[in-house]
Amino acid sequence: MRLPLISLLFLKSVFAAVYTDPSLLPNSPYTYIIVGSGPGGSVLANRLSANPNNRVLLIEVGPSDTVNPNIRVPFLCTTLVPADVSYNETTVPQTGFGGRSIGYPRGRTLGGSSSVNYMVWTRGPASDFNRLAHETGDHGWSWKSLRRILTGVETLVPPPDGHDTTGEIDPSIHGSNGPVKISLHDKTALDSRIFKATSQLAEFPFNKDMNSGNPLGFGWTQFSIGDGQRSSATASYLTPVLCRPNLDVLVNTLATKVVQTGTQDGLPIFRGVEIAQSCLWHALLSYCYEGGIGDSAELSRFNIRTIVDLPDVGKNMQDHVLLLNPFWVNSSSTGDDIGRDSRRSKDGLAQWEASHTGPFAASVGGNIGWLRLPKHSPIFKQVRDPSSGPHAPHIELLTVNQFFSAVQPPPATGHFMSIGTILLTPTSRGSITLASANPFDSPNIDPALLNSDFDIFTMREAVKAALRFVAAPAFKDYVIGPFGDLAEAKTDADIEAYVRSQSSNVFHPACTAYMSRKGSAHGVVDPDFSVKKTIGLRIVDGSVLPHVPAAHPQAIIFIIAERAAELILASEDSHCS
């Protein structure tokens, strides 16, 4: 599990640079080392190096985000996984998927997964943050307390097609001077039908802005796209500050472990990082570690001495289940032909290169609907509602104006719309565990998808909701019918079989180093991101969340990283006073 860690290593930067060789780093001390350059790491590198007295090193295992030009082009997000800029891992066989293993990519380049994702920008329900504040005992995590950061990370800009967005978003709840540029998607021929359906079906109301804290209903999706380009963690936080003489970035380098450098008041101090650059270093590395942090039973299996026994490390893993449901449509105004016609694809890319407009300036996603199960659903007689509150969704319906599937290749002919059905509040819990003591070996990834009665019930209901939605009068003479196995799914048993055979996930892993109250015997980090029972070590990424958000988590990770930076800088001030 790759987690951003803050520690100290005795090296110094005398000018800002992106290094590909650690031997070129000047030999004097850094104040902070940050491992991982995703939304967590890039935000910290920016904010901590803003103090000229701090010397900051950011280490990224992957290459610069300039090596793959597709990163900047929103429509080409589908080409980035699997690719040279992503981890192309695989899960253990998933019981809930009938024993199938699925690909499990993560960003492996500057910007991390913000450089390879589909750029959806959602804050989630206010109650998710309020639940975090309650469970950690830190009111600073509440929606109200974070309002300044919610807007401070972003700048709302016009969509690539420049259309009038009046009535499609509430500008008053968005930022105008933040690092990440966000915008609505370009208009498509599908939009008018979707919003007409919201006026016809009471269970799918229109929501002017899903980032208000109450996302329920169908609304226009916001993306981390500005001026027709991806607004990644690198573009928004890192590139603008590479001129700083106290910030260095080291790419193509794996942090193999954090190094204990001492003890204070009985607690181990971690202020060093061991690094390697290639699997060719296998012969030089000792696999008999001095010690580890985590579940002592797991560590002992590989003869790793336990330095800090934290049984919850790698446990409590949660992720969103995704099932993409294509429908035949009676229209040629879809995105299907772009991928089939090399000339159209070439022309679209040429237009983007010339003006950052056209079909390549938009992600593949469309509008999103956020739904709750009815409060009298029979499943609630068996299990407690896992959502954070009455305005928190259980289900997401993500519309796409073309054929889209995680498990089926696109047909050679025909036109489609797709509706992604997503489980937002899973009760299944998985894990990430060591496969060996070799830092180059992939871990055992087990998100345990669809391993509970609630999860499969909710996915069945999500598919039924998608079918009800496309049955609205707005889609009459437009939707011809379901594609593939969905057309044969008539009963609950049929739908369950379809769900288990066709589902994948949205690649939103979280909660494996979850935050709990300071002094709590469970959890991995305190509310200030400090790893429990240690000094000098913090984790700042989506793994610290106790519950996977009822949202696409990109924006949330930017938000928590901004708060982490504030807490760390405040800690600096307290030490100096």
Backbone torsions as a table, in degrees:
resi	resn	phi	psi	omega
1	MET	NA	123.1	-177.4
2	ARG	-93.7	111.9	-176.8
3	LEU	-121.4	134.9	173.8
4	PRO	-62.0	125.0	-178.7
5	LEU	-123.8	138.5	177.5
6	ILE	-106.1	129.3	-178.0
7	SER	-154.6	-170.7	179.9
8	LEU	-123.7	137.7	174.6
9	LEU	-134.9	145.8	-171.1
10	PHE	-90.3	75.7	176.4
11	LEU	-140.2	162.0	-178.4
12	LYS	-138.4	147.3	172.9
13	SER	-104.6	136.7	175.6
14	VAL	-110.5	-9.8	173.0
15	PHE	-156.5	150.2	-178.6
16	ALA	-69.3	139.0	-178.6
17	ALA	-164.0	159.6	167.8
18	VAL	-106.9	114.4	-176.8
19	TYR	-100.6	145.2	172.0
20	THR	-109.8	-4.9	-177.8
21	ASP	-134.1	117.2	-177.7
22	PRO	-64.5	-20.8	179.8
23	SER	-69.0	-15.3	-179.9
24	LEU	-87.8	-7.8	178.6
25	LEU	-67.4	136.0	177.3
26	PRO	-63.4	150.7	-170.6
27	ASN	-98.3	72.8	174.8
28	SER	-149.5	167.0	-168.4
29	PRO	-74.8	144.0	166.9
30	TYR	-96.0	149.2	173.2
31	THR	-78.2	-42.4	-179.0
32	TYR	-134.3	140.5	167.3
33	ILE	-117.3	131.8	-180.0
34	ILE	-118.4	125.2	-179.1
35	VAL	-104.8	115.9	-178.7
36	GLY	104.1	127.7	-171.5
37	SER	-111.6	24.0	175.4
38	GLY	-71.3	-162.4	179.9
39	PRO	-54.8	-35.3	177.1
40	GLY	-68.1	-54.1	-174.9
41	GLY	-67.8	-40.7	-178.6
42	SER	-68.1	-39.2	176.4
43	VAL	-61.3	-46.3	-179.4
44	LEU	-63.5	-42.4	179.6
45	ALA	-59.2	-41.2	179.2
46	ASN	-66.5	-54.4	-172.0
47	ARG	-70.9	-39.4	-178.1
48	LEU	-73.3	-32.0	178.6
49	SER	-80.1	-6.5	175.4
50	ALA	-64.7	-24.8	172.9
51	ASN	-84.7	112.4	-174.8
52	PRO	-64.6	-14.6	177.1
53	ASN	-79.3	-13.4	176.8
54	ASN	-91.7	139.5	171.7
55	ARG	-113.0	123.8	-168.2
56	VAL	-122.5	133.7	173.5
57	LEU	-119.0	129.2	176.2
58	LEU	-111.4	124.0	-178.3
59	ILE	-109.4	129.6	178.2
60	GLU	-127.3	129.4	-178.4
61	VAL	-69.6	-28.3	-178.5
62	GLY	-91.6	-175.4	-178.9
63	PRO	-83.4	178.2	172.0
64	SER	-61.9	149.6	179.3
65	ASP	-73.0	-0.7	177.1
66	THR	-83.9	-10.8	-176.5
67	VAL	-73.0	-22.2	179.2
68	ASN	-121.8	103.1	-175.8
69	PRO	-64.8	-17.9	179.5
70	ASN	-65.5	-19.8	-178.9
71	ILE	-57.7	-39.4	-175.4
72	ARG	-74.5	-21.9	-171.3
73	VAL	-92.6	110.3	-173.7
74	PRO	-54.2	-45.2	-175.4
75	PHE	-65.3	-23.2	-177.5
76	LEU	-87.9	13.5	178.2
77	CYS	-58.6	-27.8	-178.7
78	THR	-71.8	-13.1	-178.9
79	THR	-90.7	-4.1	-170.8
80	LEU	-91.8	-10.1	179.7
81	VAL	-136.9	119.6	-9.6
82	PRO	-76.4	153.4	-179.6
83	ALA	-166.8	-177.5	-178.7
84	ASP	-71.1	-10.5	-177.4
85	VAL	-110.4	20.9	178.9
86	SER	-138.4	149.9	165.9
87	TYR	-72.8	130.0	-178.1
88	ASN	-112.7	64.6	-177.6
89	GLU	-82.1	171.1	178.9
90	THR	-135.4	140.9	178.7
91	THR	-76.6	164.6	166.9
92	VAL	-68.4	161.7	178.6
93	PRO	-53.5	133.1	-176.7
94	GLN	-98.4	113.8	-179.8
95	THR	-56.3	-42.0	-179.1
96	GLY	-66.9	-15.8	177.4
97	PHE	-104.6	21.8	-179.8
98	GLY	70.3	26.4	178.9
99	GLY	90.0	3.4	178.4
100	ARG	-74.0	141.7	165.6
101	SER	-95.8	149.1	180.0
102	ILE	-127.5	155.3	175.4
103	GLY	-64.9	147.7	-177.0
104	TYR	-138.6	74.4	-175.8
105	PRO	-79.7	152.5	170.2
106	ARG	-140.7	156.4	-179.8
107	GLY	-63.2	134.7	179.5
108	ARG	-132.8	64.4	-178.2
109	THR	-166.0	169.9	174.2
110	LEU	-56.7	132.4	-174.5
111	GLY	97.3	-12.3	178.5
112	GLY	56.3	-140.9	-177.1
113	SER	-70.9	-15.3	174.9
114	SER	-69.5	-12.6	177.6
115	SER	-94.2	-8.2	-177.5
116	VAL	-128.9	-4.1	-176.5
117	ASN	-79.4	-175.7	-178.7
118	TYR	-94.5	9.8	166.9
119	MET	70.4	15.8	177.5
120	VAL	-66.5	135.8	-173.9
121	TRP	-119.5	99.9	-179.2
122	THR	-135.0	135.6	178.7
123	ARG	-86.5	-22.6	-175.6
124	GLY	84.2	179.9	-178.6
125	PRO	-74.5	148.4	177.4
126	ALA	-57.3	-34.0	-176.6
127	SER	-66.8	-23.3	174.7
128	ASP	-62.6	-43.9	178.7
129	PHE	-70.0	-39.5	180.0
130	ASN	-65.4	-35.4	175.7
131	ARG	-65.5	-39.5	177.3
132	LEU	-62.1	-42.9	178.2
133	ALA	-60.7	-42.3	-179.3
134	HIS	-66.7	-44.8	-174.8
135	GLU	-72.3	-27.9	179.7
136	THR	-94.0	-11.2	-176.7
137	GLY	71.2	18.3	-178.1
138	ASP	-120.7	105.0	-177.9
139	HIS	-63.7	-18.3	178.5
140	GLY	-62.2	-14.3	177.8
141	TRP	-90.1	0.1	-179.1
142	SER	-71.5	157.5	178.9
143	TRP	-56.4	-44.9	-178.5
144	LYS	-63.7	-42.8	-178.0
145	SER	-67.6	-30.3	-176.8
146	LEU	-90.5	1.1	-174.3
147	ARG	-53.6	-40.9	-179.5
148	ARG	-61.9	-39.6	179.6
149	ILE	-75.2	-36.7	179.9
150	LEU	-53.1	-44.5	-179.7
151	THR	-87.4	-25.9	-175.0
152	GLY	-71.2	-20.0	-178.5
153	VAL	-82.5	-10.4	-167.9
154	GLU	-130.0	158.5	168.6
155	THR	-129.4	120.5	178.7
156	LEU	-79.2	124.6	-179.2
157	VAL	-126.1	164.0	179.5
158	PRO	-64.0	153.7	175.9
159	PRO	-67.0	160.8	-177.7
160	PRO	-56.0	-33.9	-179.3
161	ASP	-84.1	-2.3	175.4
162	GLY	69.2	16.0	-176.2
163	HIS	-70.7	156.6	179.6
164	ASP	-68.8	119.5	-175.3
165	THR	-97.9	12.7	178.7
166	THR	-56.7	129.1	-179.7
167	GLY	84.1	-4.1	-178.4
168	GLU	-105.5	-10.6	-178.1
169	ILE	-160.5	155.2	177.9
170	ASP	-106.3	96.7	-176.8
171	PRO	-59.7	-23.9	-175.0
172	SER	-66.9	-18.5	-178.9
173	ILE	-102.5	11.7	-178.2
174	HIS	-118.8	162.7	-178.5
175	GLY	-85.4	162.1	179.2
176	SER	-129.5	4.2	-177.3
177	ASN	-147.4	25.7	-178.9
178	GLY	-92.8	169.0	-176.6
179	PRO	-69.8	-37.1	-174.5
180	VAL	-88.9	123.8	176.3
181	LYS	-84.6	131.1	178.1
182	ILE	-126.3	151.4	-179.0
183	SER	-155.0	162.7	171.9
184	LEU	-78.1	160.8	178.2
185	HIS	-75.2	157.9	175.2
186	ASP	-61.8	151.1	178.0
187	LYS	-67.3	143.2	174.8
188	THR	-127.8	169.2	179.0
189	ALA	-67.1	-14.7	-177.6
190	LEU	-84.0	-25.6	-172.4
191	ASP	-56.7	-47.9	-175.0
192	SER	-62.8	-36.6	178.4
193	ARG	-68.0	-40.5	-179.6
194	ILE	-61.6	-47.3	-175.9
195	PHE	-78.0	-22.4	170.6
196	LYS	-68.0	-38.1	178.4
197	ALA	-63.6	-32.0	179.6
198	THR	-66.8	-25.2	177.2
199	SER	-84.8	-13.5	-178.6
200	GLN	-97.8	-26.0	-176.2
201	LEU	-120.5	114.7	-174.2
202	ALA	-63.6	-27.4	-177.1
203	GLU	-76.3	-8.1	179.5
204	PHE	-123.3	69.1	-176.4
205	PRO	-72.1	159.8	175.2
206	PHE	-78.2	139.1	175.9
207	ASN	-123.8	118.1	-175.9
208	LYS	-63.4	-35.5	-179.8
209	ASP	-149.7	109.1	-176.8
210	MET	-71.8	-6.7	179.4
211	ASN	-100.6	20.2	179.9
212	SER	-80.2	-10.0	-171.9
213	GLY	107.2	-19.0	173.9
214	ASN	-123.1	93.8	-173.8
215	PRO	-83.8	-5.9	-170.3
216	LEU	-58.8	136.6	-178.4
217	GLY	111.1	-178.1	178.4
218	PHE	-99.8	135.8	178.5
219	GLY	-149.6	176.1	175.9
220	TRP	-74.1	132.5	-177.9
221	THR	-82.0	139.0	175.2
222	GLN	-101.1	141.4	-176.3
223	PHE	-127.4	153.1	174.1
224	SER	-83.6	68.3	179.4
225	ILE	-130.0	130.1	177.0
226	GLY	-135.7	132.5	-179.1
227	ASP	56.1	34.8	177.2
228	GLY	74.7	12.9	-178.5
229	GLN	-128.1	153.9	175.5
230	ARG	-62.1	132.1	175.8
231	SER	-104.0	78.9	-175.8
232	SER	-80.7	175.9	175.7
233	ALA	-61.4	-36.2	178.1
234	THR	-66.0	-51.4	-176.7
235	ALA	-63.3	-37.2	-172.8
236	SER	-88.7	-35.4	-173.5
237	TYR	-114.5	-31.7	-169.9
238	LEU	-95.7	-54.4	-176.7
239	THR	-54.8	-41.9	-178.1
240	PRO	-64.1	-15.9	-175.9
241	VAL	-117.4	11.5	179.7
242	LEU	-67.1	-11.6	176.4
243	CYS	-76.9	-10.9	-177.9
244	ARG	-68.1	131.9	-177.8
245	PRO	-73.1	-10.7	-177.7
246	ASN	-105.4	16.2	179.7
247	LEU	-127.9	125.7	174.0
248	ASP	-123.9	148.0	179.4
249	VAL	-124.2	128.8	-179.1
250	LEU	-117.6	116.2	-177.6
251	VAL	-105.6	172.8	179.4
252	ASN	56.3	34.8	-173.7
253	THR	-135.9	127.5	-179.7
254	LEU	-96.9	127.4	170.7
255	ALA	-82.6	111.1	-174.7
256	THR	-84.8	-24.6	174.8
257	LYS	-170.5	159.4	168.1
258	VAL	-92.8	145.6	-170.1
259	VAL	-109.2	128.9	174.4
260	GLN	-74.7	127.4	-176.5
261	THR	-114.3	1.6	179.7
262	GLY	168.3	-170.0	179.7
263	THR	-140.6	142.0	177.2
264	GLN	-140.4	124.0	-179.6
265	ASP	52.8	37.1	177.6
266	GLY	81.2	-0.6	-179.4
267	LEU	-105.2	137.9	178.3
268	PRO	-69.6	139.9	176.7
269	ILE	-103.1	130.8	178.6
270	PHE	-116.2	105.7	-179.0
271	ARG	-135.6	37.1	175.7
272	GLY	-150.8	156.8	178.2
273	VAL	-134.7	130.4	173.2
274	GLU	-93.5	135.4	-176.0
275	ILE	-129.0	158.1	173.7
276	ALA	-146.3	156.8	-175.3
277	GLN	-111.6	-14.9	-173.3
278	SER	-158.6	156.2	174.0
279	CYS	-63.8	-13.0	174.9
280	LEU	-67.6	-14.5	179.0
281	TRP	-79.9	0.3	-177.5
282	HIS	-51.5	-43.1	-175.0
283	ALA	-69.4	-18.8	-176.5
284	LEU	-96.4	-16.4	-176.1
285	LEU	-92.4	142.6	173.4
286	SER	-92.7	125.4	-179.1
287	TYR	-86.2	-5.4	176.3
288	CYS	-89.8	86.5	-175.3
289	TYR	-63.1	153.2	172.9
290	GLU	-64.2	-31.5	-179.6
291	GLY	171.5	174.4	-177.2
292	GLY	-145.3	170.6	177.2
293	ILE	-116.4	124.6	178.9
294	GLY	153.3	-157.7	179.6
295	ASP	-72.0	116.8	-176.0
296	SER	-59.2	-32.9	178.7
297	ALA	-65.8	-40.2	178.3
298	GLU	-67.8	-43.3	-178.4
299	LEU	-64.2	-40.3	-177.0
300	SER	-65.8	-24.4	178.2
301	ARG	-60.3	-26.9	-177.0
302	PHE	-114.6	22.0	177.9
303	ASN	57.3	35.8	175.5
304	ILE	-100.4	122.3	179.9
305	ARG	-68.1	136.8	-179.9
306	THR	-83.0	118.9	172.9
307	ILE	-87.9	-46.2	178.5
308	VAL	-130.9	120.7	179.6
309	ASP	-88.2	104.0	176.5
310	LEU	-125.6	90.6	-173.1
311	PRO	-59.3	-22.1	-175.8
312	ASP	-84.8	-3.8	176.9
313	VAL	-61.9	125.1	178.8
314	GLY	82.8	-4.9	-179.3
315	LYS	-98.0	177.3	175.5
316	ASN	65.8	21.3	-176.9
317	MET	-63.9	135.1	177.8
318	GLN	-134.3	148.2	177.1
319	ASP	-153.3	162.6	179.7
320	HIS	-89.0	133.2	174.3
321	VAL	-85.9	137.2	-179.1
322	LEU	-124.5	131.3	171.3
323	LEU	-128.2	120.0	-179.6
324	LEU	-96.2	124.7	-173.6
325	ASN	-114.6	103.3	-180.0
326	PRO	-83.4	148.1	176.4
327	PHE	-130.1	134.6	172.2
328	TRP	-65.0	137.8	176.9
329	VAL	-129.5	154.2	179.5
330	ASN	-94.0	72.1	-177.1
331	SER	-164.9	151.1	173.1
332	SER	-108.7	4.2	-178.2
333	SER	-92.8	53.0	177.5
334	THR	-120.4	176.9	179.7
335	GLY	-89.8	5.1	-173.6
336	ASP	-63.0	-38.7	-173.3
337	ASP	-72.7	-18.6	-179.3
338	ILE	-63.0	-41.5	-179.8
339	GLY	-76.3	-18.1	-178.1
340	ARG	-92.1	-27.8	-173.2
341	ASP	-107.8	106.8	-176.0
342	SER	-62.8	-30.5	179.6
343	ARG	-69.0	-43.9	178.5
344	ARG	-63.8	-38.6	179.0
345	SER	-65.5	-42.2	178.6
346	LYS	-64.2	-41.8	179.5
347	ASP	-66.5	-40.0	179.0
348	GLY	-63.2	-41.8	178.5
349	LEU	-68.0	-38.2	178.2
350	ALA	-63.2	-40.1	177.8
351	GLN	-64.3	-41.3	179.2
352	TRP	-63.6	-44.0	-178.8
353	GLU	-63.2	-31.4	-178.0
354	ALA	-81.5	-37.0	-171.2
355	SER	-140.6	0.4	-175.9
356	HIS	55.5	38.5	176.1
357	THR	-129.5	178.6	177.6
358	GLY	91.0	-172.2	-174.2
359	PRO	-62.4	-25.6	-177.9
360	PHE	-81.7	-4.6	178.5
361	ALA	-89.0	0.6	-177.3
362	ALA	-122.6	151.1	172.4
363	SER	-73.1	174.2	-178.1
364	VAL	-82.1	-13.8	-177.8
365	GLY	-77.6	163.2	177.2
366	GLY	-126.1	-133.7	-179.0
367	ASN	-78.3	157.8	-178.0
368	ILE	-126.2	138.7	170.7
369	GLY	-113.8	137.5	-179.8
370	TRP	-117.9	124.1	-171.5
371	LEU	-129.3	153.0	170.5
372	ARG	-110.3	149.6	168.4
373	LEU	-65.2	145.5	174.8
374	PRO	-56.9	143.1	-174.7
375	LYS	-63.8	-18.9	178.8
376	HIS	-99.3	17.8	177.9
377	SER	-58.7	137.4	-177.0
378	PRO	-59.8	-24.5	-179.0
379	ILE	-62.9	-26.3	-178.4
380	PHE	-76.6	-4.7	170.0
381	LYS	-80.4	-16.6	-178.4
382	GLN	-102.9	-38.1	-174.9
383	VAL	-134.2	155.0	176.0
384	ARG	-75.5	143.9	178.0
385	ASP	-57.1	119.0	-177.8
386	PRO	-82.7	-3.9	-179.0
387	SER	-74.5	167.3	-175.7
388	SER	-86.4	-8.5	-179.2
389	GLY	170.5	176.6	-173.8
390	PRO	-68.7	-12.7	176.8
391	HIS	-108.0	12.9	178.8
392	ALA	-98.4	128.8	-177.1
393	PRO	-79.4	151.9	170.0
394	HIS	-95.5	-25.8	-169.4
395	ILE	-132.5	143.3	171.2
396	GLU	-119.1	135.1	170.1
397	LEU	-111.8	114.2	-176.3
398	LEU	-110.3	116.7	-176.5
399	THR	-91.6	143.6	178.9
400	VAL	-135.7	131.8	-175.5
401	ASN	-87.0	49.2	177.4
402	GLN	-177.3	175.2	175.2
403	PHE	-69.4	133.5	180.0
404	PHE	-150.1	125.8	179.9
405	SER	-152.0	144.9	177.6
406	ALA	-86.6	-15.3	-173.3
407	VAL	-127.1	-10.4	-177.9
408	GLN	-120.2	137.3	176.2
409	PRO	-71.5	151.7	179.4
410	PRO	-67.8	140.1	176.5
411	PRO	-63.4	154.7	-178.4
412	ALA	-74.1	-20.7	-179.7
413	THR	-137.4	169.5	177.1
414	GLY	95.8	165.7	178.6
415	HIS	-128.5	148.6	-168.0
416	PHE	-143.8	158.2	157.6
417	MET	-121.4	151.7	178.9
418	SER	-127.3	146.3	174.2
419	ILE	-123.5	113.9	174.6
420	GLY	-78.6	128.2	174.4
421	THR	-105.3	123.6	-170.8
422	ILE	-126.5	129.8	174.2
423	LEU	-84.5	115.7	-174.0
424	LEU	-94.8	-22.8	-173.2
425	THR	-125.7	63.6	-176.5
426	PRO	-66.6	146.1	172.2
427	THR	-101.2	-9.7	174.4
428	SER	-67.7	148.1	177.5
429	ARG	-131.8	131.1	-179.5
430	GLY	-117.6	-154.1	-176.1
431	SER	-162.2	160.4	166.8
432	ILE	-123.7	120.7	-176.1
433	THR	-129.3	161.2	178.7
434	LEU	-66.7	142.8	170.6
435	ALA	-98.1	-21.6	178.7
436	SER	-167.5	-179.4	175.5
437	ALA	-88.3	-0.2	-179.5
438	ASN	-81.5	117.8	-177.2
439	PRO	-65.5	-13.1	179.0
440	PHE	-89.4	-9.9	179.7
441	ASP	-81.4	142.3	175.9
442	SER	-68.2	146.7	177.1
443	PRO	-78.3	171.2	170.9
444	ASN	-84.3	114.3	-177.3
445	ILE	-105.0	116.3	-178.9
446	ASP	-132.8	87.5	178.5
447	PRO	-72.4	-6.3	176.1
448	ALA	52.9	50.6	-174.5
449	LEU	-73.0	136.9	178.7
450	LEU	58.4	39.8	-178.9
451	ASN	-99.7	19.5	178.6
452	SER	-140.8	157.1	178.5
453	ASP	-61.0	-39.4	180.0
454	PHE	-61.5	-43.5	-174.4
455	ASP	-65.2	-45.2	-179.0
456	ILE	-71.5	-35.7	175.9
457	PHE	-59.9	-46.4	-176.5
458	THR	-67.3	-36.8	177.1
459	MET	-68.4	-36.1	174.8
460	ARG	-61.4	-45.4	-179.7
461	GLU	-66.0	-31.1	178.2
462	ALA	-65.7	-43.4	178.2
463	VAL	-62.6	-42.6	178.1
464	LYS	-62.2	-38.4	178.5
465	ALA	-64.0	-40.7	178.3
466	ALA	-62.7	-40.1	179.1
467	LEU	-66.5	-39.1	177.3
468	ARG	-65.4	-38.2	-177.7
469	PHE	-63.7	-46.9	-177.2
470	VAL	-74.6	-9.1	175.1
471	ALA	-85.2	0.0	178.3
472	ALA	-62.4	150.5	178.3
473	PRO	-54.3	-27.1	-178.8
474	ALA	-61.0	-24.0	-177.4
475	PHE	-102.4	5.9	177.9
476	LYS	-62.0	136.2	-177.9
477	ASP	66.9	7.7	176.7
478	TYR	-113.2	-56.4	177.0
479	VAL	-81.9	118.6	179.3
480	ILE	-79.7	-41.7	179.0
481	GLY	164.2	170.1	179.9
482	PRO	-65.6	151.2	178.3
483	PHE	-97.1	142.3	170.0
484	GLY	66.1	-141.3	-172.5
485	ASP	-63.0	-26.0	179.8
486	LEU	-61.0	-31.5	-179.2
487	ALA	-64.8	-23.6	-178.3
488	GLU	-97.8	-3.2	-176.5
489	ALA	-86.7	100.7	-175.5
490	LYS	-106.4	-34.3	-176.5
491	THR	-108.7	170.5	176.3
492	ASP	-58.9	-39.6	179.4
493	ALA	-64.3	-39.9	177.7
494	ASP	-63.5	-45.4	-178.3
495	ILE	-65.0	-40.3	178.5
496	GLU	-61.7	-43.8	178.7
497	ALA	-62.0	-40.8	178.0
498	TYR	-63.0	-45.7	179.7
499	VAL	-59.3	-48.2	-175.6
500	ARG	-67.7	-29.9	-176.6
501	SER	-88.1	-22.1	-173.1
502	GLN	-113.0	-9.6	-174.3
503	SER	-76.7	156.5	171.2
504	SER	-135.6	-141.7	174.3
505	ASN	-145.5	173.6	-174.6
506	VAL	-99.0	4.1	179.9
507	PHE	61.5	52.1	176.6
508	HIS	-119.7	52.9	-177.8
509	PRO	-64.2	141.0	-177.8
510	ALA	-155.5	167.9	162.6
511	CYS	83.4	6.4	-176.9
512	THR	-82.5	-5.0	173.6
513	ALA	-138.2	53.0	-163.3
514	TYR	-70.5	152.5	-176.1
515	MET	-83.7	141.5	175.5
516	SER	-144.7	175.7	-178.7
517	ARG	-58.9	146.3	177.3
518	LYS	-60.3	130.4	-178.0
519	GLY	89.1	-6.7	-179.7
520	SER	-67.7	145.7	179.3
521	ALA	-78.0	-15.2	178.6
522	HIS	-111.2	167.5	-177.6
523	GLY	92.0	177.7	-175.3
524	VAL	-121.6	-38.4	-179.9
525	VAL	-124.2	154.3	173.9
526	ASP	-82.2	170.8	-178.9
527	PRO	-60.1	-14.4	176.7
528	ASP	-98.0	12.9	176.4
529	PHE	80.0	-2.3	178.6
530	SER	-68.9	134.4	175.8
531	VAL	-69.0	128.9	-176.4
532	LYS	-57.9	144.0	176.2
533	LYS	65.6	22.3	178.3
534	THR	-135.6	167.6	171.6
535	ILE	-127.4	135.2	173.8
536	GLY	89.1	8.0	-174.2
537	LEU	-130.5	128.6	177.1
538	ARG	-133.0	156.5	173.4
539	ILE	-122.3	128.6	-177.8
540	VAL	-134.6	88.7	174.7
541	ASP	-167.9	-170.4	-176.1
542	GLY	-67.3	-14.4	-179.8
543	SER	-68.2	-18.4	-176.5
544	VAL	-81.4	-10.2	-179.1
545	LEU	-74.2	132.2	178.8
546	PRO	-70.4	-23.7	179.5
547	HIS	-135.4	138.4	175.1
548	VAL	-62.3	132.3	-177.0
549	PRO	-64.6	150.9	173.5
550	ALA	-82.9	62.2	-173.3
551	ALA	-172.8	168.1	164.8
552	HIS	-75.4	123.7	-162.5
553	PRO	-83.2	-1.2	-175.5
554	GLN	-51.4	-53.4	-177.6
555	ALA	-61.0	-37.5	-177.9
556	ILE	-64.8	-37.1	179.5
557	ILE	-70.2	-37.5	172.7
558	PHE	-58.8	-42.1	-177.4
559	ILE	-65.1	-46.6	-178.4
560	ILE	-68.7	-30.8	177.9
561	ALA	-68.7	-37.5	175.6
562	GLU	-61.6	-41.7	179.1
563	ARG	-68.2	-37.5	177.1
564	ALA	-59.1	-43.8	179.8
565	ALA	-61.8	-42.3	178.9
566	GLU	-62.0	-42.7	-179.5
567	LEU	-66.2	-39.8	179.6
568	ILE	-67.0	-44.2	179.3
569	LEU	-66.2	-35.5	176.2
570	ALA	-65.7	-35.6	176.6
571	SER	-64.8	-37.2	175.3
572	GLU	-59.5	-45.6	-178.4
573	ASP	-61.8	-39.5	-178.1
574	SER	-68.2	-33.0	179.0
575	HIS	-70.7	-27.9	-177.2
576	CYS	-85.0	-17.7	-174.1
577	SER	-84.3	NA	NA
